[in-house]
Amino acid sequence: MKLKISFILNYFLIIFVSIIISLYFFEVYLNVTSKQSNYKKIIQQYYNETGKSYDERSKMKVFNDLKKIENDIFVSMYPMAHLTVKNQSIFPLSGVSNVKSIHCNENGYYSKYKSDRYGFNNPDNEWNKDAIDLMLVGDSYTHGACVNRPNDIASGLRKISNKSVLNLGFTGNGPLIEYATLKEYLNKDVKKVIWIYYAGNDLQDLTRELKNPILYRYLNPNFSQKLLLKQNEVNLINKKILSKLILDTKFDNLKKNSKLKYKILKFLQLDKTKDKIKVLMLKKDHKLDNLEIFKIILQNTKNLVLNNKSKLYFVYIPDFEIYRNKFYPKQHEEIIESLVKKMNIPFINIHKELFSKKNDPLKYYPFKIRNHFTPEGYFEIAKTIFKEVNK
């Protein structure tokens, strides 16, 4: 009997050790094939193409360096930063107004923009126009990550149309924040509203947004925070978040005083493996979550736009993976397209109308990896949107 128990224990021990070893081999594989492992190649490629050095600084390092010479420098603060903040009097849907905002780096340089009077990525005088031809809402792709004006979608539309375009997009926005933003900033001068949807994570973002008590109240079409009148308060709340971020960054730097020890610790903790598992679980279980809530939000948006005597268009930006994996499922695209068309909202599919017609769609992504778009990619999307809304 004892021999049998000993055998079973040894058997399970072998299985356990095999699993652990396999996990660490997988961690090695992820480290070798990760975006970071190609970092040196990207740096060299950027230098070969531009003759410039790739900016390897962190965003906070850029902020601290520029703060020494520029008073109005800030870090682009996203609405999503407020999702878990408790006891706030309001939920900001924009950034700090009238400051130079540091955004992000995927093309080799940190993009920056001068925010408008409400903290969005627009030339401020766009708000003075008698008529707004196009108003955009969306996430980071709409916001203009990680390019400078005039290389974002809104700027491209201004150039093509020679008309006024307002960009209300922000990194990390999901459907509820986008609807809330329209509730707060849509005005009677707007002719067309462009809702830009990203297939990669918009419905996942909605899961987080629904947990915020202030945002949840926007499901009532009559709710408003009247943010147009509260920009000073929006500025103060965003600045408070940045102050905390600066403190957290200093604390992180103390923890990471030894880069080698930090990398070893991350490896031992199987950080990349755990992240991969989380991503796979999200893709499997949450890719199409909240469809019924999303349908309600989209219907409320349509009603809001129609009551404003404007016209609503829905732009579908595909997940990057569709161009890397020929077996990538089409279910998400088909379900969203069907849902939108049943509401009689014009549906503009960027994959079908643009990227599927190109020999190498990956060229529109910086260094052909999972990033946002290159300046050329953003401009091609702007041309496609302009063509479709003017049919």
matplotlib code that plots the C-alpha trace (Angstrom):
import matplotlib.pyplot as plt

x = [0.0, 2.8, 4.6, 1.4, 1.0, 4.6, 4.3, 1.2, 3.0, 6.0, 3.8, 2.1, 5.4, 6.7, 3.6, 3.9, 7.6, 6.9, 4.2, 6.5, 9.3, 6.9, 5.7, 9.2, 10.0, 6.9, 8.0, 11.4, 9.6, 7.4, 10.5, 12.3, 9.4, 8.0, 7.8, 10.6, 12.9, 12.7, 13.3, 16.9, 15.9, 13.2, 15.6, 18.1, 15.3, 14.1, 17.6, 18.2, 14.9, 15.1, 18.7, 17.3, 17.6, 14.6, 13.3, 13.8, 12.6, 9.5, 6.6, 7.2, 10.9, 9.9, 7.5, 10.2, 12.7, 10.3, 8.9, 12.4, 12.0, 8.2, 5.6, 2.5, 3.6, 1.4, 0.7, -2.3, -4.8, -7.4, -11.0, -10.2, -7.8, -10.9, -12.7, -11.7, -11.4, -13.9, -16.0, -15.3, -17.9, -17.7, -16.3, -14.0, -14.5, -11.6, -8.1, -6.6, -7.4, -5.0, -1.8, 0.8, 0.0, 2.5, 0.7, 2.7, 5.5, 5.1, 6.7, 10.1, 9.1, 6.7, 3.6, 2.3, -0.6, -1.9, -5.3, -8.3, -10.5, -12.1, -9.0, -9.5, -7.0, -8.1, -7.0, -9.0, -10.5, -12.5, -15.0, -15.5, -16.8, -20.4, -20.9, -19.1, -19.2, -17.9, -17.7, -15.7, -15.9, -13.9, -10.8, -7.1, -7.4, -9.7, -7.6, -4.6, -2.2, 0.9, 1.2, 1.3, -1.2, -1.9, -1.5, -4.5, -7.8, -9.5, -6.7, -6.8, -10.5, -9.9, -7.3, -9.4, -12.7, -11.4, -14.2, -14.5, -13.9, -14.0, -12.3, -13.7, -11.8, -9.6, -7.3, -9.1, -12.6, -15.3, -18.9, -20.4, -17.7, -18.2, -21.9, -21.4, -19.0, -21.6, -24.2, -21.9, -20.3, -22.7, -24.2, -26.7, -23.9, -22.8, -23.9, -22.5, -21.3, -18.7, -18.6, -15.3, -15.4, -12.3, -13.0, -10.0, -11.3, -14.3, -16.8, -14.2, -13.8, -17.5, -17.3, -15.1, -17.2, -20.4, -18.9, -18.4, -21.5, -21.4, -20.9, -23.7, -26.1, -25.7, -27.8, -30.6, -30.9, -31.8, -28.6, -25.8, -22.9, -23.0, -19.2, -19.2, -19.5, -17.0, -13.7, -11.9, -13.0, -12.0, -8.6, -8.1, -9.1, -6.8, -3.9, -4.5, -4.3, -1.0, 0.5, -0.3, 1.2, 4.4, 4.7, 3.9, 6.6, 9.2, 8.3, 8.5, 12.0, 13.1, 11.8, 13.6, 17.0, 18.5, 17.2, 18.7, 17.1, 13.8, 13.9, 14.8, 11.9, 9.5, 10.8, 10.4, 6.9, 6.0, 4.8, 4.5, 2.8, 0.2, -0.4, -0.9, -3.4, -5.3, -5.4, -6.6, -9.3, -10.5, -10.6, -12.4, -14.9, -15.4, -15.0, -18.7, -19.8, -22.3, -23.9, -27.4, -26.0, -24.0, -27.2, -29.0, -26.1, -26.0, -29.8, -29.5, -26.7, -28.8, -31.7, -29.4, -27.9, -31.3, -32.8, -29.9, -30.8, -27.4, -26.6, -24.8, -22.2, -20.5, -16.8, -15.5, -11.7, -10.6, -8.4, -4.7, -4.8, -6.9, -3.8, -1.4, -3.7, -5.5, -7.7, -8.8, -12.6, -15.0, -17.8, -17.2, -17.2, -20.4, -22.3, -21.4, -22.2, -25.5, -26.4, -25.5, -27.3, -30.5, -30.6, -30.3, -27.0, -24.5, -21.7, -18.2, -15.9, -12.3, -11.2, -13.4, -13.2, -9.5, -7.1, -8.4, -7.7, -4.0, -1.2, 0.4, -2.0, 0.7, 2.6, 0.1, 1.2, 4.5, 7.2, 4.4, 3.7, 0.7, 0.6, -1.8, -1.3, 1.4, 0.7, 0.0, -2.4, -4.4, -4.6, -5.8, -8.6, -9.5, -9.8, -12.0, -14.3, -14.6, -15.5, -18.1, -19.9, -20.1, -21.6]
y = [0.0, 2.4, 1.6, 2.4, 5.7, 6.5, 5.7, 8.0, 10.8, 10.5, 10.3, 13.6, 15.2, 14.4, 15.9, 19.0, 19.5, 18.9, 21.6, 24.1, 23.4, 23.7, 27.1, 28.4, 27.2, 29.0, 32.1, 32.0, 31.7, 34.7, 36.7, 35.8, 36.5, 39.6, 43.1, 44.0, 41.3, 43.1, 46.4, 46.7, 45.9, 48.5, 51.1, 50.3, 50.3, 53.7, 55.1, 53.6, 55.1, 58.5, 59.1, 59.9, 58.1, 56.3, 58.0, 55.3, 57.4, 56.7, 59.1, 60.4, 60.9, 63.0, 64.9, 65.6, 66.6, 69.0, 70.4, 72.0, 74.2, 74.4, 75.6, 74.4, 70.8, 68.0, 64.3, 63.4, 62.2, 59.8, 59.4, 55.7, 57.0, 57.9, 54.6, 53.3, 56.7, 56.8, 59.8, 62.1, 64.8, 64.5, 62.0, 63.9, 62.9, 65.0, 66.2, 69.4, 72.3, 74.6, 72.7, 70.8, 67.2, 64.3, 61.3, 58.2, 56.7, 53.9, 55.6, 56.4, 59.8, 60.9, 62.5, 65.7, 68.0, 71.3, 70.6, 72.8, 74.7, 71.4, 69.3, 67.4, 67.0, 69.8, 73.2, 75.4, 77.6, 74.6, 75.4, 78.9, 77.6, 78.4, 74.8, 71.6, 69.2, 66.2, 65.3, 62.1, 59.9, 56.9, 55.5, 55.9, 55.4, 58.5, 60.3, 60.1, 57.7, 58.0, 60.7, 64.5, 66.7, 66.9, 63.1, 61.9, 61.0, 64.3, 66.4, 64.2, 64.9, 68.6, 68.5, 66.5, 68.3, 71.8, 71.9, 71.9, 68.6, 68.1, 65.2, 64.0, 60.7, 59.6, 56.6, 53.9, 55.0, 52.4, 52.7, 54.2, 57.0, 57.7, 58.1, 60.2, 62.4, 63.0, 63.8, 66.5, 68.1, 67.6, 70.8, 72.0, 73.1, 69.5, 68.0, 64.5, 62.3, 59.6, 56.8, 55.0, 51.5, 49.3, 45.6, 44.7, 45.9, 48.2, 45.8, 44.8, 48.5, 48.7, 46.0, 48.3, 51.4, 49.9, 49.5, 53.2, 54.7, 58.1, 56.6, 54.1, 56.9, 57.9, 54.9, 57.2, 59.4, 62.4, 62.4, 64.9, 66.3, 69.6, 69.4, 72.3, 74.5, 72.6, 72.7, 74.2, 71.3, 68.8, 70.4, 70.2, 66.5, 65.6, 67.4, 65.6, 62.3, 63.3, 64.3, 60.8, 59.3, 61.3, 59.9, 56.4, 56.7, 57.8, 54.8, 52.4, 53.8, 53.0, 49.4, 49.0, 50.3, 47.1, 46.4, 42.9, 41.9, 43.3, 41.3, 38.2, 38.7, 39.2, 36.0, 34.0, 35.3, 34.2, 37.7, 37.2, 33.8, 35.2, 38.2, 35.8, 33.7, 36.8, 38.0, 34.6, 34.5, 37.9, 37.0, 33.8, 34.9, 38.6, 39.4, 39.7, 40.5, 43.3, 43.2, 44.0, 47.0, 48.1, 47.9, 50.2, 52.6, 52.7, 53.2, 56.1, 57.5, 57.3, 59.0, 61.7, 62.5, 62.4, 64.8, 67.1, 66.9, 65.4, 62.1, 59.2, 57.0, 53.9, 53.2, 49.7, 49.4, 45.7, 44.0, 43.9, 40.1, 39.7, 40.5, 38.2, 35.1, 33.9, 31.7, 34.8, 34.4, 36.7, 36.3, 39.6, 41.7, 39.9, 40.4, 44.1, 44.8, 43.1, 44.9, 48.3, 47.8, 46.7, 50.1, 51.7, 53.3, 53.5, 51.0, 51.8, 48.7, 49.9, 46.3, 45.7, 49.2, 49.8, 47.2, 44.1, 45.8, 46.3, 43.8, 44.5, 46.0, 45.6, 48.5, 50.8, 49.7, 51.1, 48.5, 46.0, 45.0, 45.5, 49.2, 52.0, 53.4, 55.2, 58.7, 57.1, 54.6, 57.3, 59.3, 56.4, 55.8, 59.5, 59.2, 56.1, 57.8, 60.9, 58.9, 56.8, 59.7, 61.6, 58.9]
z = [0.0, 0.9, -2.3, -4.3, -2.5, -3.0, -6.7, -7.1, -5.3, -7.5, -10.6, -9.6, -8.7, -12.2, -13.8, -11.6, -12.4, -16.1, -16.1, -14.3, -16.8, -19.7, -18.4, -18.1, -21.6, -22.8, -20.9, -22.6, -26.0, -25.3, -24.2, -27.4, -29.7, -27.9, -29.1, -26.7, -28.1, -31.5, -29.9, -31.1, -34.7, -34.6, -33.3, -36.1, -38.7, -37.5, -37.7, -41.2, -42.5, -40.9, -39.8, -36.3, -33.0, -31.7, -28.5, -25.8, -22.9, -20.9, -21.2, -17.6, -18.4, -21.5, -19.3, -16.6, -19.3, -21.0, -17.8, -17.2, -20.3, -20.9, -18.4, -20.2, -20.8, -19.6, -20.1, -22.1, -19.4, -20.6, -19.2, -18.5, -15.8, -13.7, -13.9, -10.5, -8.7, -5.9, -4.6, -7.5, -8.0, -11.8, -14.3, -16.8, -20.4, -21.7, -20.7, -19.5, -21.7, -23.6, -22.8, -24.9, -24.2, -24.5, -26.0, -27.0, -29.0, -31.6, -34.6, -33.0, -31.4, -28.8, -30.3, -28.8, -29.4, -28.1, -26.5, -27.2, -24.8, -23.6, -23.5, -26.8, -29.7, -31.9, -33.0, -30.6, -33.4, -34.7, -31.9, -33.4, -36.7, -37.7, -38.7, -37.8, -40.8, -38.9, -35.3, -34.4, -31.3, -30.5, -28.7, -29.3, -33.1, -33.2, -30.6, -32.9, -31.2, -31.7, -34.4, -34.4, -36.0, -38.9, -39.3, -37.2, -38.8, -38.0, -39.4, -42.6, -42.9, -42.5, -45.3, -47.7, -47.1, -46.3, -43.7, -39.9, -38.1, -34.3, -32.7, -29.4, -29.3, -26.4, -25.8, -23.7, -24.5, -24.9, -26.1, -22.9, -22.6, -26.3, -25.9, -22.8, -24.6, -27.3, -24.7, -23.3, -26.3, -29.3, -30.5, -33.1, -35.5, -36.2, -39.5, -39.3, -36.4, -37.0, -34.4, -34.8, -33.3, -32.7, -32.8, -30.7, -27.3, -27.4, -25.9, -23.3, -22.4, -21.9, -19.2, -17.1, -17.9, -16.6, -13.2, -12.8, -11.0, -12.8, -16.3, -15.6, -15.1, -18.8, -19.7, -18.7, -21.8, -19.6, -17.5, -18.1, -16.0, -17.9, -18.5, -20.9, -17.8, -15.7, -17.6, -14.6, -12.4, -15.2, -15.3, -11.5, -11.4, -14.2, -12.7, -9.4, -11.3, -12.9, -9.5, -8.2, -11.4, -10.8, -7.2, -8.4, -11.1, -8.5, -6.3, -9.3, -10.1, -6.6, -7.0, -10.3, -9.3, -10.6, -14.1, -14.2, -10.8, -12.0, -15.3, -13.4, -11.0, -13.9, -15.5, -12.3, -11.9, -15.4, -16.2, -20.0, -19.6, -17.2, -19.5, -22.5, -20.6, -19.6, -23.3, -24.5, -21.8, -22.8, -26.5, -25.8, -23.1, -23.5, -27.2, -27.7, -24.1, -23.5, -26.9, -25.5, -23.5, -26.6, -28.7, -26.1, -26.2, -29.9, -30.2, -27.6, -29.7, -32.9, -31.1, -29.7, -33.2, -35.0, -32.4, -33.1, -36.8, -37.5, -39.3, -37.7, -39.4, -37.9, -38.8, -38.1, -37.5, -37.5, -34.9, -36.0, -35.7, -38.8, -40.8, -38.9, -38.6, -41.7, -39.5, -37.4, -36.8, -38.7, -36.1, -34.4, -37.6, -38.9, -35.6, -35.2, -38.9, -38.7, -35.5, -36.9, -40.2, -38.5, -36.9, -40.3, -39.4, -42.4, -41.8, -43.0, -42.8, -43.0, -43.5, -46.6, -48.0, -47.5, -46.0, -47.8, -51.1, -50.2, -50.9, -47.5, -44.9, -42.2, -43.8, -42.2, -38.7, -37.4, -37.9, -39.0, -35.4, -33.1, -32.9, -34.0, -37.5, -39.3, -40.6, -44.0, -42.4, -40.7, -43.9, -45.9, -43.3, -43.4, -47.2, -46.9, -44.4, -46.5, -49.6, -47.8, -46.0, -49.3, -51.5]

ax = plt.figure().add_subplot(projection="3d")
ax.plot(x, y, z, "-o")
ax.set_aspect("equal")
plt.show()
